[in-house]
Amino acid sequence: MTEQLHSMKSVANRISLSVREVYRLIAKGELPKPVKVGRASRLFESDIQTYLERLKANRN
């Protein structure tokens, strides 16, 4: 089974941030470096899930 890839805009909407802030999280190493598909940058579903789980774990 292939893992779904998400555009930066989709990632931003999913985590309620701007696209610019998504790139800042990538630069800080909080989100992994995206893969390139043609000229477009994409993140794997598992990368987004890992980030959200880490946020949830750190809120306590």
Beta strands, then each sheet from edge to edge (+ up, - down):
strand 1: 5-7
strand 2: 35-37
strand 3: 40-44
sheet 1: 1+ 3- 2+
end
